[in-house]
Amino acid sequence: MPRPLTLDDVLVALQQPLPGPKAQSRMATRPRALPEEFAHSQPPRTGAVLILLYPHAGQLHLPLTRRTQRVANHKGQISLPGGGQEEGDASLWATALREAAEEIGIHPEEVRYLGALTPLYIPPSNFDIHPFVGYTPARPRFSLAQEEVAELIELPLEVLLDPQSKAEETWVWRDRPMQVPFYRYQGHVIWGATAMVLSELEALLQSSRP
């Protein structure tokens, strides 16, 4: 049985060339929604999401959130902490930290920057998201924004490498069937853009793991 993933494993993985859309597409719905299917009157908004790694129960974890029914987009879905860039943000990394602080109560000054993944456009919400990977040496004391976050899900990083954690189903969207690949963890279904971002991290970890 492989040893648990370590911070060094992640650092080595993030030094590899990014596999980009090829890796993201492994967890994309088929057919994937196209921009012209949505009546967006404005250009895409730029945003950032954070994959925050931390040690817990002897292995690395990352926080995901189940969104409330009160948010504007992706109601009830599993998401990475993140959101839109604001004028006062010094960088997209700063955006990811600020949004994570607002949503789950982390302390940005405690987070170490590890790297960035490939940006991804999300047609339903008209967002260009930039994923970042960070690390904190201890499990954060999470504090959830009740309007946005219905539940915190602490996902072991190892789940991404477990073939048993992945499945695919046929769903119906706008009266047409679509194939939906997803990660599953403790009854949660992690699909869409979140799964696509995590799929690239999975590919990097797979390629660098002995």
C-alpha positions in Angstrom: 0.0 0.0 0.0 1.5 3.4 -0.9 2.5 5.7 1.9 0.3 8.7 2.6 1.0 11.8 0.5 3.3 14.4 2.1 3.9 18.1 1.5 7.1 17.2 -0.3 5.0 15.0 -2.7 2.8 18.0 -3.4 5.7 20.3 -4.0 7.3 17.9 -6.4 4.0 17.5 -8.2 3.5 21.2 -8.6 7.0 21.5 -10.2 5.7 19.4 -13.1 4.3 21.0 -16.3 0.6 21.6 -15.9 -1.5 19.1 -17.9 -4.2 21.7 -18.3 -7.5 21.0 -20.1 -6.5 17.4 -20.9 -6.5 16.6 -17.2 -9.5 18.9 -16.4 -11.6 17.3 -19.1 -11.4 13.8 -17.5 -14.0 15.1 -15.0 -16.0 17.4 -17.3 -19.6 16.7 -18.1 -20.3 15.3 -21.6 -21.4 17.3 -23.5 -20.1 20.2 -21.6 -22.2 23.4 -21.4 -21.2 26.0 -23.9 -21.1 29.8 -23.3 -23.8 30.4 -26.0 -26.3 28.4 -24.0 -26.4 31.1 -21.3 -27.7 34.7 -21.8 -24.6 36.4 -20.3 -24.6 40.1 -21.2 -21.3 40.9 -19.6 -17.7 39.6 -20.2 -16.6 36.8 -17.9 -15.7 37.8 -14.3 -12.3 36.9 -13.0 -12.1 34.9 -9.8 -9.9 32.5 -7.8 -10.3 29.4 -5.7 -8.1 27.9 -3.0 -7.0 24.3 -2.5 -5.8 24.6 1.1 -3.8 21.6 2.2 -3.3 20.9 5.9 -2.4 17.9 8.1 -5.3 16.2 9.9 -5.6 12.6 11.3 -2.2 11.6 9.9 -2.7 12.8 6.3 -3.2 15.9 4.2 -6.8 17.2 3.8 -8.4 20.1 2.0 -11.7 21.9 2.7 -14.6 21.9 0.4 -17.9 23.6 1.0 -21.5 22.7 0.3 -23.1 25.9 -0.9 -26.4 27.1 0.6 -29.6 27.7 -1.4 -29.2 31.4 -0.8 -26.1 32.0 -3.0 -26.5 33.4 -6.6 -24.8 30.5 -8.4 -24.3 26.7 -8.0 -26.8 26.4 -5.2 -26.3 23.3 -3.1 -23.2 22.2 -5.0 -19.8 21.2 -3.6 -17.2 23.9 -4.2 -13.7 25.0 -3.4 -13.5 28.2 -1.3 -13.3 31.2 -3.7 -15.0 33.9 -5.5 -14.6 37.0 -7.7 -11.7 39.4 -7.7 -12.3 42.7 -6.1 -10.6 46.1 -6.7 -8.6 46.0 -3.5 -7.1 42.6 -4.1 -3.4 42.8 -4.8 -3.4 39.6 -6.9 -5.5 36.6 -7.7 -3.7 34.7 -4.9 -4.9 37.5 -2.6 -8.4 37.0 -4.0 -8.3 33.3 -3.2 -7.1 34.0 0.4 -9.6 36.7 1.0 -12.5 34.6 -0.2 -11.5 31.6 1.8 -11.2 33.8 4.9 -14.7 35.1 4.3 -16.2 31.7 3.6 -14.5 29.4 6.0 -12.6 31.7 8.4 -9.0 30.9 7.6 -6.2 33.3 8.5 -4.5 34.3 5.2 -1.2 35.2 6.9 -0.8 31.5 8.0 -1.1 30.1 4.4 2.0 29.3 2.4 1.8 29.6 -1.3 2.6 26.4 -3.1 1.6 27.0 -6.7 -1.1 27.7 -9.3 -3.1 25.4 -11.5 -4.7 26.0 -14.9 -7.5 28.6 -15.1 -10.9 27.3 -16.0 -14.0 29.0 -17.5 -17.3 28.1 -16.0 -20.2 28.8 -18.4 -23.2 28.8 -16.0 -21.8 31.5 -13.7 -19.6 33.2 -16.4 -16.5 33.0 -14.3 -12.9 32.6 -15.3 -11.5 30.9 -12.2 -7.8 30.7 -11.3 -7.0 27.8 -8.9 -4.2 28.1 -6.3 -2.7 25.6 -3.9 -1.7 26.6 -0.4 -0.6 25.0 2.8 -1.0 25.6 6.5 1.0 23.5 9.0 -2.0 23.0 11.3 -5.7 22.3 10.8 -7.5 25.7 10.6 -10.1 26.6 13.2 -12.9 26.9 10.6 -15.7 29.5 11.0 -18.3 29.2 8.3 -20.2 32.1 6.6 -23.8 31.0 7.2 -25.2 32.7 4.2 -22.9 31.0 1.8 -21.7 27.7 3.4 -24.2 25.0 4.4 -21.5 22.5 5.3 -17.7 22.0 5.5 -16.3 18.9 4.0 -12.8 17.9 4.9 -11.5 15.8 2.0 -8.4 13.6 2.4 -6.0 14.4 -0.5 -5.6 10.6 -0.9 -9.2 10.4 -2.1 -8.2 11.9 -5.5 -5.9 9.0 -6.1 -8.3 6.2 -5.1 -10.1 4.7 -8.2 -13.0 3.7 -6.0 -13.7 7.4 -5.3 -14.7 8.1 -8.9 -18.0 7.3 -10.6 -20.1 8.4 -13.5 -23.8 8.8 -14.0 -26.3 10.0 -16.6 -28.2 13.1 -15.6 -30.8 15.1 -17.4 -30.1 18.8 -17.9 -32.5 21.0 -20.0 -34.3 17.9 -21.2 -31.2 16.3 -22.6 -29.0 13.5 -21.1 -25.4 14.2 -20.1 -22.7 12.0 -18.7 -21.4 13.3 -15.3 -18.2 12.0 -13.9 -17.6 12.8 -10.2 -15.6 12.1 -7.1 -17.6 10.7 -4.2 -16.8 11.0 -0.5 -19.0 10.1 2.4 -22.1 10.5 0.4 -21.0 13.8 -1.3 -20.9 14.2 -5.0 -18.1 16.5 -6.2 -18.6 17.3 -9.9 -18.4 20.1 -12.4 -15.7 22.8 -12.2 -14.6 21.7 -8.7 -14.0 18.1 -9.9 -12.2 19.5 -13.0 -9.8 21.6 -10.9 -9.1 18.6 -8.6 -8.6 16.4 -11.6 -5.6 18.4 -12.7 -4.1 18.2 -9.2 -4.8 14.4 -9.2 -2.9 14.1 -12.6 0.1 16.0 -11.2 0.2 13.8 -8.1 -0.1 10.6 -10.2 2.7 11.6 -12.5 5.1 12.5 -9.7 4.3 9.7 -7.2 6.9 6.8 -7.1 
